[in-house]
Each structure stands twice: as structure tokens, then as C-alpha cells.
């Protein structure tokens, strides 16, 4: 029964698995130029957080605290975006939910 032509004609070929980087990363959902922009955004926001932490004294710290909040939030959101687009979480959530997010 395994060698009959009925079963061979209806069997679908095995789909190629997407190219993956180590740690389960895939680059299918984010084009190269957007990936490089997101990586640079993440690095620059981390540098901003580190530079803000180097300030030892300030007389009017409201602006510094706001900058700290914005740069830390930008860093965490960039990490979240990279995680969603570069892992299998994109397929788990679905494209419509990712776009809403």
C-alpha cells in the first residue's frame, strides 16, 4: 500500500525550513535595512541610558529625569520589537496582532 501511485501523487513535498540564526532567530519578517536601523536605535538608546547615569550632579533635574524615562523606554521598546520580529513569536501572535501592537 505504501508504494501505490495514489499516495505518491497526493503527498506534498516537505517545505524548506527558514534560515535561522543561533538562538532561534529568523530574519524573514524584518528586511535587512529595517533590522540595521532597529539595532542602531537599540544601541543609541542604551548609550543614552548609560550617559544619563554618568551625571553626578544637577541643579534642575526634571529634564534629566524625563530624559532618563524616555531613553530607558526607547531601549526596552526597541528590544521588544527586535524580539517579536526576529523570533518565532511573530508566527505565534499572527501578523494582524503584531501590526496592532
C-alpha positions in Angstrom: 0.0 0.0 0.0 2.9 2.4 0.6 4.1 2.0 -2.9 0.8 2.7 -4.7 0.7 5.7 -7.0 -2.4 7.1 -5.3 -0.4 8.0 -2.2 2.6 9.3 -4.0 0.6 11.7 -6.2 -1.1 13.4 -3.2 1.9 13.7 -1.0 3.1 17.3 -0.7 6.9 17.9 -0.8 8.4 18.9 2.5 8.7 22.7 2.8 12.1 24.2 3.3 12.7 25.4 6.8 13.5 29.2 7.0 17.1 30.1 7.5 17.7 30.6 11.2 20.5 32.2 13.2 21.6 30.7 16.5 19.2 31.0 19.4 16.1 30.6 17.2 16.4 33.9 15.4 15.0 34.3 11.9 15.3 37.3 9.6 12.2 36.6 7.5 9.9 39.3 8.9 12.3 42.2 9.1 14.2 43.5 5.9 17.9 44.0 6.3 17.7 47.8 6.2 15.0 47.9 8.9 16.9 45.4 11.0 20.1 47.5 10.9 18.0 50.6 11.8 16.4 48.8 14.8 19.8 47.6 16.0 21.3 51.1 15.8 18.3 52.5 17.6 18.7 50.0 20.4 22.4 50.7 20.7 21.9 54.5 20.7 19.1 54.3 23.3 21.4 52.1 25.5 24.2 54.7 25.2 21.7 57.4 26.2 20.8 55.5 29.3 24.4 55.0 30.2 25.3 58.6 29.6 22.4 59.8 31.7 23.6 57.6 34.6 27.1 59.3 34.4 25.6 62.6 35.5 26.5 63.0 39.2 25.1 66.5 40.0 22.3 68.5 38.6 20.5 71.6 39.9 17.2 71.3 38.0 16.8 67.5 37.5 13.3 67.4 36.0 14.6 67.4 32.4 17.2 64.8 33.3 14.6 62.5 34.9 12.4 62.9 31.8 15.3 62.1 29.5 16.1 59.0 31.6 12.5 57.8 31.3 12.4 58.4 27.5 15.7 56.8 26.8 15.0 53.7 29.0 11.6 53.3 27.5 13.0 53.6 24.0 15.6 50.9 24.8 13.1 48.5 26.2 10.6 49.0 23.3 13.4 48.5 20.7 14.4 45.3 22.4 10.7 44.1 22.4 10.3 44.9 18.7 13.5 43.1 17.8 12.4 40.1 19.9 9.0 39.9 18.3 10.2 40.3 14.7 13.3 38.1 15.0 11.9 35.1 16.8 9.0 32.6 16.4 6.8 34.9 18.5 5.8 36.7 15.2 4.1 33.5 13.9 2.6 32.7 17.3 0.9 36.0 17.6 -0.1 36.4 14.0 0.7 39.2 11.6 -2.5 41.1 12.4 -1.9 41.2 16.1 1.7 42.2 15.6 0.6 45.1 13.4 -1.9 46.2 16.1 0.8 46.0 18.7 
